[in-house]
Amino acid sequence: MSNPYLNDDSSYYYGYGYNQAGYGYGGGYDTGSHRSLKDYLLIFRERIWYFIPTFFIILAAAIIYTFNATPIYRASATVEILRDDPRVLGTMDIEANEIRSAEDFNTQVMIMQSLQIVNSVDRRLQGEDRQRFLAPYEDGSDSGRAPNVAGILYRNRTIEPARLSLIVAVRYEHPDKNMAAMVANLFAEEFINYNLNQTIDVSNKAVEDLRMRADVQRKKVEELELRLSQYREDNDAVSIDAGENIAIQEIQRLNDLAVTMKSEKDFAETRVQQIEQFRAADRPLWEIPAIGNNLRVSSLLSTVSQNRIDIAALSQRYRDKHPSMIQAREALSESLTELEAALKSAEEEVRSDYLQSVRNYEQAEMRLAAKEQDMFELGKLRVEYNAILSELEVEKAFYQAIVSRMSQELAQVELQNAQARMVDRANPPGGPYKPLVLMNLALGGILGVGSGLGLVFLIAFLDDRIKTAYDIESVVGLPLIGIIPRVKKLDASEKAKAVAENVDRHVTEAFRTIHSTLKLGEESKNAKVVLTTSTVPGEGKSFVSTNVAFTYAAHGEKTLLVDGDLRLPNVQKSLQIEVDGGVVNFFEDEGHYSDYILKDLYPGFDVLAAGGKAKNPTQVLNSPKFAEMINELRKSYDKIVIDSPPLAAVSDALNFLPMVDGVLYVIKFNTVKRKTAKVNVKRMWESSTPVFGAILNNIGSNISSYYYSHYYDRSYQDYYSKMDAQTRPARGREGAPPPQAQAPYASQDAGRGRG
């Protein structure tokens, strides 16, 4: 069910409005609200102590790594890849090395990056040079195992082609700057040598390869000629066409026979189906032409008819027991018996004809399939014969082409130079390449910030508790109409009378703000019976109920506080009053409800306690007697505040909804999960009873500055402190103020008693 306080044009409801710009007292409830930048800043501010250690740990790790890392030097040599083709043979047999496109150039770059070049450089490093190369890596090697030179070379070399050119930079990194320059030059030299060796190898192998391919092709042609000759001999391949013609004629004849057999089978099947239909319809089988035309059946039918005619004629002259009548009936019975046997015989004959036609049809189909298979075999022979013949022609042509090309290549073989050359040799660098101090520190700072923010918002995402106006208004769906600060160093009794005794200026002003906000609403200002409830126990529901009632009374409205929690009543205990009974006693027929009202506990403030725990609270709340009591109390009081049990624990609060004018929903800061509160608020909306809004309780002043700076501005702190010092009365040993300090209420003892 949707929020009943939102209209079609996304208008707002009174309370603490939340909008795109943040929170505002007296603002509206924006249905399209989203988290603003301020919300995320508040989330960050609340959990900043997760961010700071994470940031400094990662930054410290980056600093330690940077200043303890071994300096690395990088030397660079440049190689030019030539565009000319060092073609040895002017044929397609030798792979073309001419640089004609970006793909050709990238191929040369990939060769330079290959393990082939790495292994060549590894073989070049020998003796003292190899020891100098491995010296920086020996301390970090596994015990008893020599470092992998090829792996070190592969990891520390870099091949970087220059854009829009045929120049490639070969760079190598090493803790020894002289070794870095030497290895970079070795990579460039080995690449040039690799190209030169490839050209020479291809030149030497090209002609030999063609000669070997020609020999293989010649043998293949000879094998195909022998195979074709043998195939003709084994399969009489010369007469394949005549055999196909004969097979086609035989297939046509068998196909006609199969069609005829199929017609006979269908006709016989139709007669069998007629028999089944007549039997199902309980009709005589002699009406079927195939059976009725049977000579014996037709003869017996005539006999039966004649017997019946005789019986009809005799019945005109004799009675049923006359010998002539008896004889005539016996003759009819014998005729019917013979007719039944004749019908059965005719039926079996029809069924036998059907089975024979099925067998004839199946045999015709089998003969046709066999002949078609013979035809397929002939086709296979023809296909294989033609395939061998075609393959032979192709292989002959290929053999002739190879021989021709081999003759051409023998005259065109020539050696070419390498396809690359050294442009600049690598020199020892002037300074280290790594570590980059500023970059490492910057990356450490960025990673620290990112990790810290990620941890902060991950924790915020996992935290499902209500603590902001966004949670209440946009997630739970209620307007925020009040914020109650946390009251420290006070017991439950002092908190219950916080407004009456003005024990904390912040709390008093908070409840006055709630009272003013309720007076702004069209429904809440006219409401006489107000229900307070919460999601779970311990959210301060009774504290809010009592002080809201005190606030109404302080503004001149005759107010009654009703303890509607018949399972765990708390009002009597928190106010420290002594009563002889309450709601439970009234429903046990122990007097009138007015007998249990404690009147003028404070001026204009009465209390109707629970009177104990009810055995069946639901039965009490759903009784007409309770609804009648509420209606009677409406006539006597301006405001009635009912303290009810929490919704998530029991459903008692839902039983009050038809009898009240509105609901105040109490939420304890950073305690209740958003999903739980949302589900319970939805249960109240389904009753169509107005929910005036939510009251956020027990929020610390330091936390409130995060989320509700518009309400708890630190600039007002001195004002509250001075006012508290002027207005707060001195306390006796029991914690209660002296009677003369209880303004605007009269003495606690004055007027106390049951009316």
C-alpha positions in Angstrom: 0.0 0.0 0.0 1.4 3.4 -0.9 2.0 6.2 1.6 -1.4 7.9 2.4 0.2 11.3 3.1 1.4 11.8 -0.5 -0.9 13.3 -3.1 -0.7 13.0 -6.9 1.5 16.0 -7.4 4.1 14.8 -4.9 3.1 17.5 -2.4 4.5 17.5 1.1 3.4 16.8 4.7 4.3 18.9 7.7 7.4 17.9 9.7 11.1 17.7 9.0 11.2 17.8 5.3 13.9 16.0 3.3 14.6 17.2 -0.2 17.4 17.3 -2.7 19.2 20.0 -0.8 19.2 18.2 2.6 17.0 18.5 5.6 14.8 21.5 6.6 12.6 22.0 9.7 9.1 22.8 8.7 9.8 21.7 5.1 8.0 19.1 3.0 8.1 15.5 2.4 9.6 15.0 -1.1 8.5 11.8 -2.8 11.4 11.9 -5.2 14.0 12.4 -2.5 17.4 10.9 -3.0 20.6 11.0 -1.1 22.4 14.3 -1.7 26.1 15.1 -1.5 25.5 16.2 2.1 24.1 12.7 3.0 27.3 11.1 1.8 29.4 13.6 3.6 27.5 12.8 6.8 28.0 9.1 6.3 31.7 9.8 5.8 31.9 12.0 8.9 30.2 9.5 11.1 32.6 6.7 10.2 35.7 8.8 9.7 37.6 6.6 12.2 37.4 3.7 9.7 38.8 6.0 7.0 41.8 7.5 8.8 43.6 4.3 9.9 43.0 2.7 6.5 44.4 5.8 4.7 47.5 6.1 6.8 48.2 2.3 6.8 48.2 2.2 3.0 50.1 5.5 2.7 52.7 4.3 5.2 53.1 1.0 3.2 53.7 3.0 0.0 56.3 5.2 1.8 58.1 2.2 3.3 58.1 0.4 -0.1 59.3 3.5 -1.9 62.3 4.3 0.4 63.3 0.6 0.8 63.1 -0.4 -2.8 66.3 -1.2 -4.8 67.1 1.5 -7.4 66.4 0.2 -10.9 68.2 1.6 -14.1 66.7 1.5 -17.6 68.8 1.6 -20.7 67.4 1.9 -24.2 68.6 0.9 -27.7 66.7 1.7 -31.0 66.3 -0.6 -34.0 65.0 0.2 -37.4 63.0 -2.4 -39.2 63.7 -2.1 -43.0 60.8 -2.0 -45.4 62.7 -3.9 -48.3 61.8 -7.5 -48.9 64.9 -9.8 -48.4 63.2 -12.3 -50.6 65.4 -15.4 -51.3 62.9 -17.0 -53.7 60.4 -15.1 -55.7 57.7 -17.6 -54.9 54.9 -18.0 -52.4 56.7 -21.0 -50.8 58.9 -18.6 -48.9 57.1 -16.4 -46.4 57.3 -12.8 -47.5 59.1 -10.5 -45.0 58.4 -7.2 -46.7 56.8 -4.6 -44.4 53.7 -3.5 -46.3 51.2 -2.9 -43.5 50.8 -2.4 -39.8 50.2 -6.1 -39.4 53.7 -6.8 -40.9 55.3 -4.3 -38.6 53.5 -5.7 -35.6 54.7 -9.2 -36.5 58.3 -8.1 -36.3 57.6 -6.4 -33.0 56.1 -9.7 -31.7 59.1 -11.6 -32.9 61.3 -9.1 -30.9 59.2 -9.9 -27.8 59.2 -13.7 -28.3 61.0 -16.2 -26.1 63.2 -17.1 -29.0 65.0 -13.8 -28.7 65.0 -14.1 -24.9 66.7 -17.5 -25.1 69.2 -16.2 -27.6 70.2 -13.4 -25.1 70.4 -16.0 -22.3 72.9 -18.0 -24.4 75.0 -14.8 -25.0 75.3 -14.1 -21.3 78.2 -16.2 -20.2 81.1 -16.0 -17.7 81.7 -12.9 -15.7 78.8 -11.0 -17.4 76.4 -13.7 -16.3 77.6 -13.5 -12.7 77.2 -9.7 -12.7 73.7 -10.1 -14.2 72.6 -12.5 -11.6 74.2 -10.9 -8.6 71.2 -8.7 -7.6 68.8 -11.7 -7.8 70.8 -14.3 -5.9 69.8 -13.1 -2.4 66.1 -13.5 -3.2 66.4 -16.9 -4.9 65.1 -20.1 -3.4 67.6 -22.1 -1.3 69.8 -24.2 -3.5 68.1 -23.2 -6.7 69.8 -20.9 -9.3 67.7 -18.0 -10.6 65.9 -18.4 -13.9 67.8 -16.1 -16.3 65.3 -16.4 -19.1 62.5 -15.5 -16.7 64.4 -12.5 -15.4 65.2 -11.3 -19.0 61.5 -11.7 -20.0 60.1 -9.8 -17.1 62.5 -6.8 -17.3 62.7 -6.1 -21.0 60.3 -3.7 -22.8 59.7 -3.4 -26.5 58.1 -0.1 -27.5 57.4 0.7 -31.1 57.5 4.4 -31.9 54.3 5.7 -33.3 54.0 6.4 -37.1 57.5 5.0 -37.8 59.4 1.7 -38.2 61.6 2.4 -35.2 61.4 0.2 -32.1 62.9 1.0 -28.7 64.4 -1.9 -26.8 64.6 -1.2 -23.1 66.0 -3.2 -20.2 65.8 -2.6 -16.5 68.5 -3.8 -14.1 70.0 -2.7 -10.7 73.4 -2.3 -12.5 73.2 0.5 -15.1 76.1 -0.9 -17.2 74.4 -4.3 -17.3 71.1 -2.7 -18.3 72.8 -1.1 -21.3 74.6 -4.3 -22.3 71.5 -6.5 -22.1 69.5 -3.9 -24.1 72.1 -4.0 -26.9 72.1 -7.8 -26.8 68.3 -7.9 -27.4 68.7 -5.6 -30.4 71.6 -7.6 -31.8 69.9 -10.9 -31.4 66.8 -9.7 -33.2 68.9 -8.6 -36.1 70.8 -11.9 -36.1 67.5 -13.8 -35.9 66.2 -12.1 -39.1 69.5 -12.7 -40.9 69.5 -16.4 -39.9 65.9 -16.8 -40.9 66.7 -15.5 -44.4 69.7 -17.8 -44.8 67.8 -20.8 -43.5 64.9 -20.2 -45.8 67.2 -19.8 -48.8 68.9 -23.1 -48.2 65.8 -25.1 -47.5 63.5 -23.7 -50.2 64.8 -25.7 -53.1 65.2 -28.9 -51.0 61.6 -28.5 -49.8 60.3 -28.2 -53.4 62.2 -31.3 -54.5 60.8 -33.3 -51.6 57.3 -32.1 -52.3 57.7 -33.1 -56.0 58.7 -36.6 -55.0 55.8 -36.9 -52.7 53.4 -35.6 -55.3 54.7 -38.0 -58.0 54.1 -41.0 -55.7 50.6 -39.8 -55.0 49.8 -39.7 -58.7 51.1 -43.2 -59.2 49.0 -44.5 -56.3 45.8 -42.9 -57.7 46.4 -44.5 -61.1 46.7 -47.9 -59.5 43.7 -47.3 -57.3 41.5 -46.3 -60.3 42.5 -49.4 -62.3 41.8 -51.7 -59.3 38.4 -50.1 -58.7 37.3 -50.7 -62.3 38.4 -54.3 -62.1 36.6 -55.0 -58.7 33.3 -53.2 -59.3 32.9 -53.4 -63.1 32.8 -49.7 -63.2 32.2 -49.6 -67.0 28.6 -50.9 -66.6 27.5 -48.6 -63.8 25.1 -46.5 -66.1 23.3 -49.6 -67.4 22.8 -51.0 -64.0 21.3 -47.7 -62.8 18.7 -47.8 -65.7 17.6 -51.3 -64.8 17.4 -50.5 -61.2 15.2 -47.4 -61.9 12.7 -49.5 -63.9 12.5 -52.2 -61.2 11.9 -49.5 -58.5 9.0 -48.0 -60.6 7.3 -51.5 -60.9 7.7 -52.2 -57.2 6.4 -48.8 -56.3 3.2 -49.4 -58.4 2.7 -52.8 -56.6 3.2 -51.1 -53.2 0.5 -48.5 -54.1 -1.9 -51.4 -55.1 -1.2 -53.3 -51.9 -1.7 -50.1 -49.9 -5.2 -49.6 -51.4 -6.2 -53.2 -50.6 -5.0 -52.8 -47.0 -6.9 -49.5 -46.6 -10.1 -51.1 -48.0 -9.7 -54.1 -45.6 -9.0 -51.8 -42.7 -12.2 -49.9 -43.5 -14.3 -53.0 -43.2 -12.7 -54.0 -39.9 -13.4 -50.5 -38.6 -17.1 -50.8 -39.7 -17.4 -54.0 -37.7 -15.9 -52.2 -34.6 -18.3 -49.3 -35.0 -21.4 -51.5 -35.4 -20.4 -53.5 -32.3 -19.9 -50.3 -30.4 -23.3 -49.0 -31.5 -24.9 -52.4 -30.8 -26.1 -52.7 -34.4 -26.5 -56.0 -36.3 -23.4 -57.0 -38.3 -25.5 -58.2 -41.3 -26.1 -54.6 -42.2 -22.5 -54.4 -43.2 -22.3 -55.2 -47.0 -19.1 -57.4 -46.6 -21.0 -59.6 -44.1 -24.6 -59.3 -45.2 -23.6 -60.5 -48.7 -22.2 -63.7 -47.3 -24.2 -66.6 -48.8 -24.7 -68.4 -45.5 -25.5 -65.3 -43.6 -28.1 -64.1 -46.2 -29.6 -67.6 -46.3 -29.9 -67.7 -42.5 -31.4 -64.2 -42.5 -34.1 -65.5 -44.8 -34.7 -68.5 -42.6 -35.0 -66.4 -39.4 -37.5 -64.1 -41.2 -39.6 -67.1 -42.3 -39.5 -68.5 -38.7 -40.8 -65.3 -37.3 -43.5 -65.1 -39.9 -44.6 -68.7 -39.0 -44.6 -67.8 -35.3 -46.8 -64.8 -36.0 -49.2 -66.9 -38.0 -49.4 -69.6 -35.4 -49.9 -67.1 -32.6 -53.2 -66.3 -34.3 -54.5 -69.8 -33.8 -52.6 -71.3 -30.8 -51.5 -70.3 -27.4 -47.9 -70.1 -26.3 -47.7 -73.6 -24.9 -49.2 -75.3 -27.9 -46.8 -77.9 -29.4 -46.8 -76.1 -32.7 -45.8 -72.8 -31.1 -43.1 -74.5 -29.1 -41.7 -76.2 -32.2 -41.8 -72.9 -34.1 -39.9 -71.1 -31.4 -37.3 -73.8 -31.2 -36.8 -73.6 -35.0 -36.3 -69.8 -34.6 -33.8 -70.3 -31.8 -31.8 -72.8 -33.9 -31.8 -70.4 -36.8 -30.6 -67.5 -34.6 -27.8 -69.6 -33.2 -26.7 -70.6 -36.7 -26.9 -67.0 -37.8 -24.7 -65.9 -34.9 -22.1 -68.5 -35.8 -22.3 -67.5 -39.5 -21.8 -63.8 -38.6 -18.8 -64.7 -36.4 -17.4 -66.7 -39.3 -17.9 -63.9 -41.7 -16.3 -61.4 -39.3 -13.3 -63.6 -38.9 -13.0 -63.9 -42.7 -13.0 -60.1 -43.0 -10.3 -59.8 -40.3 -8.3 -62.5 -42.0 -8.5 -60.6 -45.3 -7.2 -57.5 -43.5 -4.2 -59.2 -41.9 -3.3 -60.8 -45.3 -3.5 -57.3 -47.0 -1.2 -55.9 -44.3 1.3 -58.7 -44.9 1.2 -58.2 -48.6 1.7 -54.4 -48.2 4.7 -54.9 -45.9 6.3 -57.4 -48.3 5.9 -54.9 -51.2 7.4 -52.1 -49.1 10.4 -54.4 -48.1 11.0 -55.3 -51.7 10.9 -51.6 -52.7 13.2 -50.6 -49.9 15.7 -53.4 -50.9 15.7 -52.3 -54.5 16.2 -48.6 -53.5 19.1 -49.7 -51.3 20.6 -51.4 -54.4 20.1 -48.2 -56.3 21.9 -46.3 -53.5 24.8 -48.7 -53.6 25.1 -48.2 -57.4 25.2 -44.4 -56.7 27.9 -44.8 -54.2 30.0 -46.8 -56.6 29.6 -44.1 -59.2 30.4 -41.3 -56.7 33.6 -43.0 -55.5 34.6 -43.8 -59.1 34.2 -40.1 -60.2 36.0 -38.9 -57.0 39.0 -41.1 -57.7 39.1 -39.9 -61.3 38.8 -36.2 -60.3 41.5 -36.5 -57.6 43.8 -38.1 -60.1 43.4 -35.2 -62.5 44.0 -32.6 -59.7 47.1 -34.3 -58.4 48.6 -34.6 -61.9 48.1 -30.9 -62.4 49.6 -30.1 -59.0 52.6 -32.3 -59.7 53.3 -30.5 -62.9 53.0 -27.1 -61.2 55.5 -28.1 -58.5 58.0 -29.3 -61.1 57.7 -26.1 -63.0 58.1 -23.9 -59.9 61.1 -25.9 -58.8 62.8 -25.2 -62.1 62.1 -21.5 -61.7 63.3 -21.3 -58.1 66.7 -22.9 -58.9 67.4 -19.9 -61.2 66.2 -17.2 -58.7 67.9 -18.2 -55.4 69.9 -15.2 -54.0 70.9 -14.2 -50.5 69.6 -11.1 -48.9 70.8 -8.9 -45.9 69.0 -8.7 -42.6 65.7 -6.9 -42.4 66.7 -4.7 -39.4 69.6 -2.5 -38.3 70.8 -0.9 -35.1 70.2 2.9 -35.0 71.3 3.8 -31.5 73.2 1.6 -29.1 72.2 1.7 -25.4 74.4 3.7 -23.0 74.4 3.4 -19.2 71.7 5.8 -17.9 72.5 8.8 -15.7 70.0 8.1 -12.9 67.6 5.4 -11.6 64.3 4.8 -13.4 62.5 3.3 -10.3 61.3 3.9 -7.7 59.3 7.0 -8.7 59.0 8.7 -5.3 56.3 11.3 -6.1 54.2 8.9 -8.2 54.4 6.1 -5.5 53.3 8.5 -2.8 50.5 9.9 -5.0 49.3 6.4 -5.8 49.6 5.4 -2.1 47.5 8.4 -1.2 44.9 7.7 -3.9 44.7 4.1 -3.0 44.5 5.0 0.7 41.6 7.4 0.0 39.8 4.9 -2.2 40.2 2.0 0.2 39.2 4.2 3.2 36.1 5.5 1.3 35.3 2.0 0.1 35.4 0.6 3.7 33.4 3.5 5.0 30.6 3.1 2.5 30.7 -0.7 2.7 30.1 -0.5 6.4 27.3 2.2 5.8 25.7 -0.1 3.2 25.7 -3.1 5.6 24.3 -0.8 8.4 20.5 -1.1 8.0 19.6 0.9 11.1 17.6 4.1 11.0 19.5 7.2 11.8 18.7 9.9 9.2 15.7 11.8 8.0 16.3 10.1 4.6 15.9 6.7 6.3 12.6 7.8 7.9 11.0 9.7 5.1 12.2 8.0 2.0 12.7 4.5 3.1 10.2 4.0 6.0 7.8 6.5 4.3 6.8 8.7 7.3 7.4 12.4 7.8 9.8 13.3 10.6 8.0 15.5 13.0 10.3 15.5 16.0 13.8 14.8 17.3 14.3 13.9 21.0 17.8 14.3 22.4 19.4 11.7 24.6 18.7 12.5 28.3 21.7 11.5 30.4 22.0 10.9 34.2 18.3 10.6 34.7 16.3 7.6 35.8 13.1 6.4 34.2 10.9 8.4 36.5 12.8 11.6 35.9 12.7 11.0 32.1 8.9 10.4 32.2 8.4 13.8 33.9 11.1 15.6 31.9 8.7 18.2 30.4 6.7 18.6 33.6 9.7 19.3 35.7 11.8 20.9 32.9 14.8 18.7 33.8 16.4 19.3 30.4 15.8 22.4 28.3 16.7 20.5 25.1 14.0 17.8 25.8 11.4 20.4 26.7 12.0 22.4 23.5 11.9 19.2 21.5 8.5 18.2 22.8 7.2 21.8 22.3 8.4 21.5 18.7 6.5 18.3 18.2 3.4 20.0 19.7 3.8 22.9 17.3 4.3 20.7 14.3 1.2 18.6 15.1 -0.8 21.9 15.3 0.2 22.6 11.7 -1.4 19.5 10.3 -5.0 19.5 9.3 -5.7 16.1 10.8 -3.3 16.2 13.8 -4.5 19.5 15.1 -8.1 18.2 15.4 -7.2 14.8 16.7 -8.4 14.0 20.2 -7.2 10.4 20.6 -3.5 9.9 19.7 -1.8 6.5 19.8 2.0 6.2 20.4 3.7 3.0 19.3 7.1 1.8 18.1 8.7 -1.1 16.3 10.5 -3.0 19.1 10.6 -2.6 22.9 13.1 -0.2 24.4 12.7 2.6 21.9 11.3 5.1 24.5 7.7 4.9 23.5 6.4 5.3 27.0 8.8 8.2 27.6 7.5 10.0 24.5 3.8 9.2 25.4 4.1 10.7 28.9 5.9 13.8 27.8 3.7 14.4 24.8 0.7 14.3 27.2 2.5 16.7 29.6 3.1 19.1 26.6 -0.6 19.1 25.7 -1.5 19.7 29.3 1.1 22.6 29.6 -0.7 24.3 26.6 -4.0 24.4 28.5 -5.6 21.2 27.0 -7.2 18.8 29.4 -5.2 15.6 28.8 -5.5 12.0 29.7 -2.6 9.5 29.5 -3.9 5.9 29.0 -1.6 3.0 29.6 -2.6 0.7 26.7 0.2 -1.8 27.1 -1.7 -4.5 28.9 1.1 -7.0 28.6 4.0 -4.9 30.2 2.4 -1.8 31.6 5.0 1.0 32.3 3.2 4.3 32.9 2.4 3.7 36.6 6.0 2.6 37.3 7.6 5.5 35.3 5.4 8.2 36.9 5.8 6.6 40.3 2.2 6.8 41.2 0.1 4.6 43.4 -3.3 3.4 42.1 -5.7 0.8 43.1 -6.5 -0.4 39.6 -6.9 0.5 36.0 -8.1 -0.7 32.6 -7.8 -4.4 33.5 -9.9 -4.0 36.7 -12.6 -2.1 34.8 -12.9 -5.0 32.3 -13.1 -7.4 35.1 -16.3 -5.6 36.2 -14.7 -4.0 39.3 -16.3 -0.6 39.0 -16.6 2.2 36.5 -13.5 3.3 34.5 -13.7 6.8 36.1 -13.0 5.2 39.5 -9.5 4.3 38.2 -8.5 7.7 36.7 -5.9 9.5 38.8 -7.0 13.1 38.3 -4.9 16.2 38.4 -1.6 14.5 38.8 -0.4 17.8 37.3 -2.8 20.6 36.3 -4.9 19.4 33.4 -3.1 16.0 33.4 -4.9 12.8 34.3 -3.7 9.2 34.2 -5.6 5.9 33.5 -3.1 3.1 34.4 -3.3 -0.5 33.1 -3.9 -1.8 36.6 -1.8 -4.9 36.0 -1.1 -7.4 33.3 -4.1 -8.7 31.4 -4.5 -12.5 30.7 -5.9 -11.9 27.3 -5.1 -8.3 26.1 -6.6 -8.8 22.6 -9.9 -9.8 24.1 -9.9 -6.6 26.2 -9.0 -4.3 23.3 -11.5 -5.8 20.9 -14.4 -5.7 23.3 -17.2 -3.1 22.7 -16.7 -2.1 26.3 -13.3 -0.7 25.6 -14.4 1.2 22.5 -17.3 2.6 24.5 -14.9 3.7 27.2 -12.8 5.6 24.6 -15.9 7.3 23.2 -16.9 8.4 26.7 -13.5 9.7 27.4 -13.6 11.8 24.2 -16.4 13.8 25.8 -14.4 14.6 28.9 -10.9 15.4 27.6 -9.3 17.6 24.9 -6.5 15.1 24.3 -6.1 11.4 25.0 -2.7 9.9 24.6 -2.6 6.1 24.5 0.7 4.3 25.2 0.5 1.0 23.2 2.9 -2.0 22.8 5.4 -2.1 20.0 4.2 -3.4 16.6 6.9 -5.9 15.9 6.5 -7.7 19.2 2.7 -8.0 19.4 -0.3 -6.8 17.4 -2.1 -5.0 20.2 -1.4 -1.6 18.7 -3.4 -2.5 15.6 -6.5 -3.2 17.7 -6.4 0.5 18.8 -6.3 1.9 15.3 -10.1 2.0 14.7 -10.6 3.9 18.0 -7.9 6.6 17.5 -7.5 9.7 15.4 -3.9 9.3 14.6 -0.6 7.6 15.4 2.8 8.9 16.5 5.5 6.4 15.6 8.6 6.4 17.9 11.9 5.3 16.5 15.1 5.0 18.6 18.1 6.4 16.8 20.5 3.8 15.4 18.6 0.9 16.8 15.7 -0.3 14.5 16.3 -1.8 11.1 14.8 0.1 8.2 13.1 -3.0 6.7 11.5 -3.9 10.0 10.1 -0.4 10.6 8.8 -0.2 7.0 6.9 -3.5 7.3 5.2 -2.4 10.5 4.3 1.1 9.2 2.7 -0.6 6.2 0.5 -2.6 8.5 -0.8 0.6 10.1 -1.4 2.2 6.6 -3.6 -0.7 5.7 -6.1 0.4 8.4 -6.5 3.9 6.8 -5.7 5.5 10.2 -3.6 8.6 9.8 0.0 8.3 10.9 1.0 11.8 11.9 4.7 11.0 11.6 7.8 9.6 13.2 9.6 10.9 16.3 13.3 10.1 16.4 14.3 9.4 20.0 17.5 9.1 22.0 19.9 11.0 19.6 23.1 12.4 21.2 23.9 16.0 20.8 27.2 15.3 19.1 25.5 12.9 16.6 22.7 15.3 16.0 25.1 17.8 14.7 26.0 15.3 12.0 22.4 14.7 10.8 20.3 17.5 12.1 22.5 20.6 12.3 19.4 22.7 11.5 17.9 21.7 14.8 20.9 21.3 17.2 23.1 24.1 16.2 26.1 24.5 18.6 25.5 28.2 18.7 22.5 27.6 20.9 24.4 25.5 23.4 25.2 28.4 25.8 21.6 29.5 25.5 20.3 26.2 26.7 22.9 26.0 29.5 21.9 29.4 30.9 18.2 28.7 30.7 18.6 25.4 32.4 20.6 27.0 35.2 17.8 29.6 35.7 14.8 27.4 35.5 15.9 24.0 36.8 14.9 23.6 40.5 17.1 22.2 43.1 16.7 18.5 43.8 16.1 16.8 47.1 17.6 13.5 48.1 14.9 11.6 46.3 15.5 13.4 43.0 12.1 15.2 43.0 11.9 19.0 42.8 10.3 20.9 45.7 6.6 21.8 45.1 7.2 25.5 44.7 9.5 24.8 41.7 7.0 22.9 39.6 5.5 25.7 37.6 3.6 25.8 35.3 2.1 22.8 37.1 0.6 22.8 40.6 2.0 20.8 43.5 2.3 17.1 42.8 0.2 16.3 45.8 -2.5 18.9 45.2 -5.6 17.5 43.7 -4.3 13.9 43.6 -6.8 11.2 44.2 -9.5 9.3 42.3 -12.4 11.3 41.1 
